[in-house]
Amino acid sequence: MRSLASDNHSGVHPRVLEAIAAANADHAVSYGADPWTTRALELIQGEFGEHAEVFPVFNGTGANVVGMQSMLRSWESVICATTAHVNVDEAGAPEKLLGSKVIAVPSADAKITPELIRAQHWGIGDFHHAQPRVVLVTQSTEYGTRYSLDELRAITSTAHELDMYVYLDGARIANATAGLGCTFKEMTTDIGIDALSFGATKNGAMGAEAVVILNPALNAGETLGYIRKQYMQLASKMRFVSAQFIALLEDELWRANAEHSNSMAQYLASKVTSIPGVTITQAVEANAVFAIIPAAITPALQEVTPFYVWNEATNEVRWMCSWDTTTANIDTFVSALTSLTSGTGA
Ligand SMILES: Cc1ncc(COP(=O)(O)O)c(C=O)c1O
């Protein structure tokens, strides 16, 4: 089965799988006191800078909860776009576990702006009102769009001026960084991001994410270890999570994987753009293409290649490319789309 439904539908990159197998030698001390974790932390720290504190976890929802717990008290709130994963796809985990209000702000391209932050920054010092403390940005966004470095810088400077932190949901940080042609550090540490999730799963890992705390004032060294344990995100056999990071970070395999999935989205967009009845709805800046297609053809097209309907009212759909999507996969899909749309007279 070849799928455009999710970048989690793809398998594990062979080099990651080899690294997991290679780590399966002999015994190693648990809970991160193993040589693979030492090396992974060194590599991740190398990407983000010497002050970065790194905590491998199991999944992205866990990373977001653990990462934001370092910044929030329960009477403080998180401002994010309505499309944010923490708002729509985590079953309310941040609200339940952090006890903090999530303020979701409509944004046509899934991006937060300084104006949107300022509009939500009120009631400061009023104990009737949840106090805005964190701005959450997703990079690349849930719409496959991407913040420029200047846009991120404007957000961090606004947030810091307002005494707020900026948390970056980096489930697809590799796609954004490769797309911008920069380094992880240039996109985060250098422009004042306070903490982030460093996603590897969608980039070819089997299941590996890390919380990275960049702001030393968050005192992560003293607290995050306990927070991660309380939220059940501490892996006992951590070497197998860490081995995945090593495989992706050494020789910049992460960048090759992300560049590939980004380029497949560009290829797909270029092929569908002239098909009558198909309208691309978002800038294609990472590994996703969003489009409106005729509702009548959707089930038949999903039979050829699975994908999700994102908005049932408009029949906006999401096509997501992975590190192993091929031009042949896309050609098969596009030819089905072409013949189905021609059948509708669109
Ligand atoms: C933007 C974003 N954040 C976080 C996640 C992590 O989710 P999970 O808890 O399923 O690993 C995802 C996964 O789809 C995502 O798209």
The ligand as an SDF file (V2000), in Angstrom:
LIG
                    3D

 16 16  0  0  0  0  0  0  0  0999 V2000
    2.1240   19.0100   14.1100 C   0  0  0  0  0  0  0  0  0  0  0  0
    2.1880   17.7420   14.8850 C   0  0  0  0  0  0  0  0  0  0  0  0
    2.5980   17.7680   16.1620 N   0  0  0  0  0  0  0  0  0  0  0  0
    2.7360   16.6550   16.8740 C   0  0  0  0  0  0  0  0  0  0  0  0
    2.4620   15.4220   16.3140 C   0  0  0  0  0  0  0  0  0  0  0  0
    2.7770   14.2080   17.1330 C   0  0  0  0  0  0  0  0  0  0  0  0
    1.8120   13.3370   17.3360 O   0  0  0  0  0  0  0  0  0  0  0  0
    1.9940   11.9010   18.0000 P   0  0  0  0  0  0  0  0  0  0  0  0
    1.6630   12.0550   19.4310 O   0  0  0  0  0  0  0  0  0  0  0  0
    1.0070   11.0960   17.2640 O   0  0  0  0  0  0  0  0  0  0  0  0
    3.4050   11.4260   17.8180 O   0  0  0  0  0  0  0  0  0  0  0  0
    1.9870   15.3360   15.0060 C   0  0  0  0  0  0  0  0  0  0  0  0
    1.6320   14.0310   14.4190 C   0  0  0  0  0  0  0  0  0  0  0  0
    0.8100   13.8920   13.5690 O   0  0  0  0  0  0  0  0  0  0  0  0
    1.8470   16.5280   14.2710 C   0  0  0  0  0  0  0  0  0  0  0  0
    1.4210   16.5110   13.0110 O   0  0  0  0  0  0  0  0  0  0  0  0
  1  2  1  0
  2  3  1  0
  2 15  2  0
  3  4  2  0
  4  5  1  0
  5  6  1  0
  5 12  2  0
  6  7  1  0
  7  8  1  0
  8  9  2  0
  8 10  1  0
  8 11  1  0
 12 13  1  0
 12 15  1  0
 13 14  2  0
 15 16  1  0
M  END
$$$$
